[in-house]
């Protein structure tokens, strides 16, 4: 890769920045809501899995103890 001057680098960065397509406020809010919903659902799922395995371990320890 060829070296460029700092000034040329800044110009290239600005040109690339102009190509960026930023999401709308609505898209950002919808994505944030979906992330929260999925996080809650996964938290509930893994809580259930953890409780199940806890029950299995406790049952095995009771049988062996």
BANU-655013 format. One record per atom (N, C-alpha, C, CB): residue number from 1; residue in one letter; atom name; x, y, z. Coordinates in nm, 3 decimals, padded with zeros to 5 digits. Glycine has a CB too. Layout:
# residues N
seq->NUM, type->A, atom->CA, c1->X, c2->Y, c3->Z
...
//
This chain:
# residues 65
seq->1, type->X, atom->N, c1->00.085, c2->-00.118, c3->00.000
seq->1, type->X, atom->CA, c1->00.000, c2->00.000, c3->00.000
seq->1, type->X, atom->C, c1->00.089, c2->00.124, c3->00.000
seq->1, type->X, atom->CB, c1->-00.096, c2->00.000, c3->00.122
seq->2, type->X, atom->N, c1->00.056, c2->00.215, c3->-00.087
seq->2, type->X, atom->CA, c1->00.137, c2->00.336, c3->-00.100
seq->2, type->X, atom->C, c1->00.108, c2->00.431, c3->00.015
seq->2, type->X, atom->CB, c1->00.110, c2->00.405, c3->-00.235
seq->3, type->X, atom->N, c1->00.211, c2->00.499, c3->00.059
seq->3, type->X, atom->CA, c1->00.194, c2->00.597, c3->00.166
seq->3, type->X, atom->C, c1->00.134, c2->00.724, c3->00.106
seq->3, type->X, atom->CB, c1->00.329, c2->00.627, c3->00.237
seq->4, type->X, atom->N, c1->00.044, c2->00.785, c3->00.183
seq->4, type->X, atom->CA, c1->-00.016, c2->00.911, c3->00.140
seq->4, type->X, atom->C, c1->00.012, c2->01.016, c3->00.246
seq->4, type->X, atom->CB, c1->-00.169, c2->00.896, c3->00.114
seq->5, type->X, atom->N, c1->00.005, c2->01.140, c3->00.203
seq->5, type->X, atom->CA, c1->00.028, c2->01.249, c3->00.298
seq->5, type->X, atom->C, c1->-00.089, c2->01.257, c3->00.396
seq->5, type->X, atom->CB, c1->00.047, c2->01.385, c3->00.223
seq->6, type->X, atom->N, c1->-00.065, c2->01.314, c3->00.513
seq->6, type->X, atom->CA, c1->-00.175, c2->01.329, c3->00.610
seq->6, type->X, atom->C, c1->-00.294, c2->01.405, c3->00.553
seq->6, type->X, atom->CB, c1->-00.125, c2->01.401, c3->00.735
seq->7, type->X, atom->N, c1->-00.267, c2->01.507, c3->00.473
seq->7, type->X, atom->CA, c1->-00.375, c2->01.586, c3->00.413
seq->7, type->X, atom->C, c1->-00.459, c2->01.499, c3->00.318
seq->7, type->X, atom->CB, c1->-00.317, c2->01.707, c3->00.336
seq->8, type->X, atom->N, c1->-00.394, c2->01.418, c3->00.236
seq->8, type->X, atom->CA, c1->-00.464, c2->01.329, c3->00.144
seq->8, type->X, atom->C, c1->-00.542, c2->01.223, c3->00.222
seq->8, type->X, atom->CB, c1->-00.364, c2->01.261, c3->00.046
seq->9, type->X, atom->N, c1->-00.486, c2->01.174, c3->00.329
seq->9, type->X, atom->CA, c1->-00.554, c2->01.077, c3->00.414
seq->9, type->X, atom->C, c1->-00.684, c2->01.136, c3->00.468
seq->9, type->X, atom->CB, c1->-00.463, c2->01.032, c3->00.531
seq->10, type->X, atom->N, c1->-00.679, c2->01.260, c3->00.517
seq->10, type->X, atom->CA, c1->-00.799, c2->01.327, c3->00.570
seq->10, type->X, atom->C, c1->-00.903, c2->01.340, c3->00.460
seq->10, type->X, atom->CB, c1->-00.763, c2->01.466, c3->00.627
seq->11, type->X, atom->N, c1->-00.861, c2->01.376, c3->00.339
seq->11, type->X, atom->CA, c1->-00.955, c2->01.388, c3->00.226
seq->11, type->X, atom->C, c1->-01.022, c2->01.253, c3->00.197
seq->11, type->X, atom->CB, c1->-00.882, c2->01.439, c3->00.100
seq->12, type->X, atom->N, c1->-00.943, c2->01.147, c3->00.200
seq->12, type->X, atom->CA, c1->-00.998, c2->01.014, c3->00.174
seq->12, type->X, atom->C, c1->-01.097, c2->00.973, c3->00.283
seq->12, type->X, atom->CB, c1->-00.885, c2->00.910, c3->00.164
seq->13, type->X, atom->N, c1->-01.064, c2->01.003, c3->00.406
seq->13, type->X, atom->CA, c1->-01.154, c2->00.971, c3->00.517
seq->13, type->X, atom->C, c1->-01.285, c2->01.046, c3->00.502
seq->13, type->X, atom->CB, c1->-01.088, c2->01.004, c3->00.653
seq->14, type->X, atom->N, c1->-01.279, c2->01.174, c3->00.468
seq->14, type->X, atom->CA, c1->-01.401, c2->01.253, c3->00.450
seq->14, type->X, atom->C, c1->-01.484, c2->01.201, c3->00.334
seq->14, type->X, atom->CB, c1->-01.366, c2->01.401, c3->00.428
seq->15, type->X, atom->N, c1->-01.419, c2->01.159, c3->00.227
seq->15, type->X, atom->CA, c1->-01.491, c2->01.105, c3->00.111
seq->15, type->X, atom->C, c1->-01.562, c2->00.975, c3->00.149
seq->15, type->X, atom->CB, c1->-01.394, c2->01.080, c3->-00.007
seq->16, type->X, atom->N, c1->-01.496, c2->00.889, c3->00.225
seq->16, type->X, atom->CA, c1->-01.558, c2->00.764, c3->00.268
seq->16, type->X, atom->C, c1->-01.671, c2->00.789, c3->00.366
seq->16, type->X, atom->CB, c1->-01.453, c2->00.672, c3->00.331
seq->17, type->X, atom->N, c1->-01.654, c2->00.888, c3->00.454
seq->17, type->X, atom->CA, c1->-01.757, c2->00.920, c3->00.552
seq->17, type->X, atom->C, c1->-01.886, c2->00.966, c3->00.483
seq->17, type->X, atom->CB, c1->-01.708, c2->01.029, c3->00.648
seq->18, type->X, atom->N, c1->-01.873, c2->01.035, c3->00.370
seq->18, type->X, atom->CA, c1->-01.990, c2->01.081, c3->00.297
seq->18, type->X, atom->C, c1->-02.068, c2->00.965, c3->00.235
seq->18, type->X, atom->CB, c1->-01.948, c2->01.180, c3->00.188
seq->19, type->X, atom->N, c1->-02.004, c2->00.850, c3->00.218
seq->19, type->X, atom->CA, c1->-02.069, c2->00.732, c3->00.160
seq->19, type->X, atom->C, c1->-02.149, c2->00.653, c3->00.264
seq->19, type->X, atom->CB, c1->-01.965, c2->00.642, c3->00.096
seq->20, type->X, atom->N, c1->-02.128, c2->00.682, c3->00.390
seq->20, type->X, atom->CA, c1->-02.195, c2->00.607, c3->00.496
seq->20, type->X, atom->C, c1->-02.344, c2->00.636, c3->00.495
seq->20, type->X, atom->CB, c1->-02.134, c2->00.642, c3->00.634
seq->21, type->X, atom->N, c1->-02.423, c2->00.531, c3->00.505
seq->21, type->X, atom->CA, c1->-02.568, c2->00.544, c3->00.512
seq->21, type->X, atom->C, c1->-02.610, c2->00.523, c3->00.658
seq->21, type->X, atom->CB, c1->-02.640, c2->00.441, c3->00.416
seq->22, type->X, atom->N, c1->-02.642, c2->00.633, c3->00.726
seq->22, type->X, atom->CA, c1->-02.679, c2->00.625, c3->00.867
seq->22, type->X, atom->C, c1->-02.824, c2->00.582, c3->00.880
seq->22, type->X, atom->CB, c1->-02.655, c2->00.760, c3->00.937
seq->23, type->X, atom->N, c1->-02.856, c2->00.500, c3->00.982
seq->23, type->X, atom->CA, c1->-02.996, c2->00.460, c3->01.002
seq->23, type->X, atom->C, c1->-03.079, c2->00.578, c3->01.053
seq->23, type->X, atom->CB, c1->-03.005, c2->00.342, c3->01.101
seq->24, type->X, atom->N, c1->-03.207, c2->00.571, c3->01.023
seq->24, type->X, atom->CA, c1->-03.297, c2->00.676, c3->01.071
seq->24, type->X, atom->C, c1->-03.318, c2->00.658, c3->01.222
seq->24, type->X, atom->CB, c1->-03.434, c2->00.673, c3->00.995
seq->25, type->X, atom->N, c1->-03.377, c2->00.759, c3->01.283
seq->25, type->X, atom->CA, c1->-03.407, c2->00.751, c3->01.427
seq->25, type->X, atom->C, c1->-03.501, c2->00.633, c3->01.454
seq->25, type->X, atom->CB, c1->-03.469, c2->00.883, c3->01.478
seq->26, type->X, atom->N, c1->-03.599, c2->00.615, c3->01.368
seq->26, type->X, atom->CA, c1->-03.695, c2->00.504, c3->01.383
seq->26, type->X, atom->C, c1->-03.625, c2->00.369, c3->01.374
seq->26, type->X, atom->CB, c1->-03.805, c2->00.513, c3->01.277
seq->27, type->X, atom->N, c1->-03.536, c2->00.353, c3->01.275
seq->27, type->X, atom->CA, c1->-03.463, c2->00.227, c3->01.261
seq->27, type->X, atom->C, c1->-03.377, c2->00.199, c3->01.384
seq->27, type->X, atom->CB, c1->-03.375, c2->00.230, c3->01.134
seq->28, type->X, atom->N, c1->-03.315, c2->00.303, c3->01.436
seq->28, type->X, atom->CA, c1->-03.231, c2->00.287, c3->01.554
seq->28, type->X, atom->C, c1->-03.314, c2->00.244, c3->01.675
seq->28, type->X, atom->CB, c1->-03.157, c2->00.417, c3->01.585
seq->29, type->X, atom->N, c1->-03.431, c2->00.308, c3->01.692
seq->29, type->X, atom->CA, c1->-03.518, c2->00.273, c3->01.805
seq->29, type->X, atom->C, c1->-03.572, c2->00.130, c3->01.791
seq->29, type->X, atom->CB, c1->-03.634, c2->00.372, c3->01.815
seq->30, type->X, atom->N, c1->-03.612, c2->00.091, c3->01.670
seq->30, type->X, atom->CA, c1->-03.664, c2->-00.044, c3->01.649
seq->30, type->X, atom->C, c1->-03.555, c2->-00.148, c3->01.676
seq->30, type->X, atom->CB, c1->-03.717, c2->-00.060, c3->01.505
seq->31, type->X, atom->N, c1->-03.434, c2->-00.120, c3->01.633
seq->31, type->X, atom->CA, c1->-03.324, c2->-00.212, c3->01.658
seq->31, type->X, atom->C, c1->-03.295, c2->-00.223, c3->01.807
seq->31, type->X, atom->CB, c1->-03.199, c2->-00.167, c3->01.582
seq->32, type->X, atom->N, c1->-03.297, c2->-00.111, c3->01.877
seq->32, type->X, atom->CA, c1->-03.273, c2->-00.112, c3->02.021
seq->32, type->X, atom->C, c1->-03.381, c2->-00.191, c3->02.094
seq->32, type->X, atom->CB, c1->-03.267, c2->00.032, c3->02.076
seq->33, type->X, atom->N, c1->-03.507, c2->-00.173, c3->02.054
seq->33, type->X, atom->CA, c1->-03.617, c2->-00.248, c3->02.116
seq->33, type->X, atom->C, c1->-03.599, c2->-00.398, c3->02.091
seq->33, type->X, atom->CB, c1->-03.753, c2->-00.200, c3->02.061
seq->34, type->X, atom->N, c1->-03.563, c2->-00.436, c3->01.970
seq->34, type->X, atom->CA, c1->-03.542, c2->-00.577, c3->01.938
seq->34, type->X, atom->C, c1->-03.428, c2->-00.636, c3->02.020
seq->34, type->X, atom->CB, c1->-03.514, c2->-00.594, c3->01.789
seq->35, type->X, atom->N, c1->-03.322, c2->-00.559, c3->02.040
seq->35, type->X, atom->CA, c1->-03.210, c2->-00.607, c3->02.122
seq->35, type->X, atom->C, c1->-03.255, c2->-00.631, c3->02.265
seq->35, type->X, atom->CB, c1->-03.094, c2->-00.506, c3->02.118
seq->36, type->X, atom->N, c1->-03.334, c2->-00.538, c3->02.320
seq->36, type->X, atom->CA, c1->-03.383, c2->-00.554, c3->02.457
seq->36, type->X, atom->C, c1->-03.473, c2->-00.677, c3->02.467
seq->36, type->X, atom->CB, c1->-03.459, c2->-00.428, c3->02.503
seq->37, type->X, atom->N, c1->-03.564, c2->-00.694, c3->02.371
seq->37, type->X, atom->CA, c1->-03.655, c2->-00.809, c3->02.373
seq->37, type->X, atom->C, c1->-03.576, c2->-00.940, c3->02.366
seq->37, type->X, atom->CB, c1->-03.755, c2->-00.802, c3->02.257
seq->38, type->X, atom->N, c1->-03.481, c2->-00.948, c3->02.274
seq->38, type->X, atom->CA, c1->-03.403, c2->-01.070, c3->02.260
seq->38, type->X, atom->C, c1->-03.318, c2->-01.097, c3->02.384
seq->38, type->X, atom->CB, c1->-03.313, c2->-01.062, c3->02.137
seq->39, type->X, atom->N, c1->-03.266, c2->-00.992, c3->02.446
seq->39, type->X, atom->CA, c1->-03.187, c2->-01.009, c3->02.567
seq->39, type->X, atom->C, c1->-03.272, c2->-01.065, c3->02.680
seq->39, type->X, atom->CB, c1->-03.124, c2->-00.875, c3->02.608
seq->40, type->X, atom->N, c1->-03.394, c2->-01.012, c3->02.694
seq->40, type->X, atom->CA, c1->-03.485, c2->-01.061, c3->02.798
seq->40, type->X, atom->C, c1->-03.522, c2->-01.207, c3->02.771
seq->40, type->X, atom->CB, c1->-03.612, c2->-00.974, c3->02.806
seq->41, type->X, atom->N, c1->-03.557, c2->-01.239, c3->02.647
seq->41, type->X, atom->CA, c1->-03.594, c2->-01.377, c3->02.613
seq->41, type->X, atom->C, c1->-03.479, c2->-01.474, c3->02.637
seq->41, type->X, atom->CB, c1->-03.639, c2->-01.385, c3->02.468
seq->42, type->X, atom->N, c1->-03.360, c2->-01.435, c3->02.597
seq->42, type->X, atom->CA, c1->-03.245, c2->-01.523, c3->02.620
seq->42, type->X, atom->C, c1->-03.214, c2->-01.536, c3->02.770
seq->42, type->X, atom->CB, c1->-03.122, c2->-01.470, c3->02.546
seq->43, type->X, atom->N, c1->-03.232, c2->-01.427, c3->02.844
seq->43, type->X, atom->CA, c1->-03.211, c2->-01.433, c3->02.988
seq->43, type->X, atom->C, c1->-03.308, c2->-01.531, c3->03.053
seq->43, type->X, atom->CB, c1->-03.228, c2->-01.294, c3->03.051
seq->44, type->X, atom->N, c1->-03.436, c2->-01.525, c3->03.013
seq->44, type->X, atom->CA, c1->-03.536, c2->-01.618, c3->03.066
seq->44, type->X, atom->C, c1->-03.502, c2->-01.761, c3->03.027
seq->44, type->X, atom->CB, c1->-03.677, c2->-01.581, c3->03.015
seq->45, type->X, atom->N, c1->-03.463, c2->-01.782, c3->02.902
seq->45, type->X, atom->CA, c1->-03.426, c2->-01.916, c3->02.854
seq->45, type->X, atom->C, c1->-03.311, c2->-01.973, c3->02.935
seq->45, type->X, atom->CB, c1->-03.389, c2->-01.912, c3->02.706
seq->46, type->X, atom->N, c1->-03.203, c2->-01.896, c3->02.949
seq->46, type->X, atom->CA, c1->-03.086, c2->-01.948, c3->03.020
seq->46, type->X, atom->C, c1->-03.113, c2->-01.963, c3->03.169
seq->46, type->X, atom->CB, c1->-02.966, c2->-01.856, c3->02.998
seq->47, type->X, atom->N, c1->-03.201, c2->-01.881, c3->03.225
seq->47, type->X, atom->CA, c1->-03.243, c2->-01.900, c3->03.364
seq->47, type->X, atom->C, c1->-03.312, c2->-02.035, c3->03.379
seq->47, type->X, atom->CB, c1->-03.336, c2->-01.785, c3->03.411
seq->48, type->X, atom->N, c1->-03.401, c2->-02.067, c3->03.285
seq->48, type->X, atom->CA, c1->-03.470, c2->-02.196, c3->03.287
seq->48, type->X, atom->C, c1->-03.374, c2->-02.313, c3->03.274
seq->48, type->X, atom->CB, c1->-03.573, c2->-02.202, c3->03.177
seq->49, type->X, atom->N, c1->-03.280, c2->-02.302, c3->03.182
seq->49, type->X, atom->CA, c1->-03.181, c2->-02.409, c3->03.163
seq->49, type->X, atom->C, c1->-03.097, c2->-02.425, c3->03.291
seq->49, type->X, atom->CB, c1->-03.089, c2->-02.377, c3->03.042
seq->50, type->X, atom->N, c1->-03.059, c2->-02.315, c3->03.351
seq->50, type->X, atom->CA, c1->-02.980, c2->-02.319, c3->03.473
seq->50, type->X, atom->C, c1->-03.060, c2->-02.384, c3->03.586
seq->50, type->X, atom->CB, c1->-02.937, c2->-02.178, c3->03.514
seq->51, type->X, atom->N, c1->-03.187, c2->-02.350, c3->03.598
seq->51, type->X, atom->CA, c1->-03.271, c2->-02.410, c3->03.702
seq->51, type->X, atom->C, c1->-03.287, c2->-02.560, c3->03.679
seq->51, type->X, atom->CB, c1->-03.409, c2->-02.343, c3->03.706
seq->52, type->X, atom->N, c1->-03.303, c2->-02.601, c3->03.554
seq->52, type->X, atom->CA, c1->-03.316, c2->-02.743, c3->03.522
seq->52, type->X, atom->C, c1->-03.190, c2->-02.819, c3->03.563
seq->52, type->X, atom->CB, c1->-03.342, c2->-02.763, c3->03.372
seq->53, type->X, atom->N, c1->-03.073, c2->-02.769, c3->03.523
seq->53, type->X, atom->CA, c1->-02.950, c2->-02.838, c3->03.558
seq->53, type->X, atom->C, c1->-02.924, c2->-02.835, c3->03.708
seq->53, type->X, atom->CB, c1->-02.833, c2->-02.776, c3->03.483
seq->54, type->X, atom->N, c1->-02.964, c2->-02.729, c3->03.772
seq->54, type->X, atom->CA, c1->-02.951, c2->-02.722, c3->03.918
seq->54, type->X, atom->C, c1->-03.037, c2->-02.831, c3->03.982
seq->54, type->X, atom->CB, c1->-02.993, c2->-02.582, c3->03.971
seq->55, type->X, atom->N, c1->-03.158, c2->-02.849, c3->03.932
seq->55, type->X, atom->CA, c1->-03.246, c2->-02.954, c3->03.983
seq->55, type->X, atom->C, c1->-03.186, c2->-03.093, c3->03.960
seq->55, type->X, atom->CB, c1->-03.385, c2->-02.944, c3->03.917
seq->56, type->X, atom->N, c1->-03.129, c2->-03.115, c3->03.840
seq->56, type->X, atom->CA, c1->-03.067, c2->-03.244, c3->03.809
seq->56, type->X, atom->C, c1->-02.951, c2->-03.272, c3->03.905
seq->56, type->X, atom->CB, c1->-03.016, c2->-03.247, c3->03.663
seq->57, type->X, atom->N, c1->-02.865, c2->-03.174, c3->03.926
seq->57, type->X, atom->CA, c1->-02.750, c2->-03.193, c3->04.015
seq->57, type->X, atom->C, c1->-02.797, c2->-03.218, c3->04.158
seq->57, type->X, atom->CB, c1->-02.657, c2->-03.069, c3->04.010
seq->58, type->X, atom->N, c1->-02.894, c2->-03.141, c3->04.204
seq->58, type->X, atom->CA, c1->-02.946, c2->-03.161, c3->04.340
seq->58, type->X, atom->C, c1->-03.007, c2->-03.300, c3->04.355
seq->58, type->X, atom->CB, c1->-03.050, c2->-03.053, c3->04.375
seq->59, type->X, atom->N, c1->-03.078, c2->-03.346, c3->04.253
seq->59, type->X, atom->CA, c1->-03.138, c2->-03.480, c3->04.258
seq->59, type->X, atom->C, c1->-03.030, c2->-03.588, c3->04.263
seq->59, type->X, atom->CB, c1->-03.229, c2->-03.503, c3->04.136
seq->60, type->X, atom->N, c1->-02.926, c2->-03.572, c3->04.183
seq->60, type->X, atom->CA, c1->-02.817, c2->-03.670, c3->04.184
seq->60, type->X, atom->C, c1->-02.745, c2->-03.670, c3->04.318
seq->60, type->X, atom->CB, c1->-02.718, c2->-03.641, c3->04.073
seq->61, type->X, atom->N, c1->-02.722, c2->-03.552, c3->04.374
seq->61, type->X, atom->CA, c1->-02.654, c2->-03.546, c3->04.504
seq->61, type->X, atom->C, c1->-02.739, c2->-03.607, c3->04.614
seq->61, type->X, atom->CB, c1->-02.620, c2->-03.401, c3->04.539
seq->62, type->X, atom->N, c1->-02.872, c2->-03.591, c3->04.604
seq->62, type->X, atom->CA, c1->-02.961, c2->-03.651, c3->04.704
seq->62, type->X, atom->C, c1->-02.958, c2->-03.804, c3->04.694
seq->62, type->X, atom->CB, c1->-03.105, c2->-03.598, c3->04.686
seq->63, type->X, atom->N, c1->-02.957, c2->-03.853, c3->04.570
seq->63, type->X, atom->CA, c1->-02.953, c2->-04.000, c3->04.550
seq->63, type->X, atom->C, c1->-02.821, c2->-04.060, c3->04.599
seq->63, type->X, atom->CB, c1->-02.974, c2->-04.035, c3->04.401
seq->64, type->X, atom->N, c1->-02.712, c2->-03.988, c3->04.576
seq->64, type->X, atom->CA, c1->-02.579, c2->-04.038, c3->04.614
seq->64, type->X, atom->C, c1->-02.546, c2->-04.013, c3->04.760
seq->64, type->X, atom->CB, c1->-02.473, c2->-03.974, c3->04.526
seq->65, type->X, atom->N, c1->-02.614, c2->-03.919, c3->04.822
seq->65, type->X, atom->CA, c1->-02.578, c2->-03.877, c3->04.957
seq->65, type->X, atom->C, c1->-02.657, c2->-03.947, c3->05.057
seq->65, type->X, atom->CB, c1->-02.593, c2->-03.733, c3->04.975
//
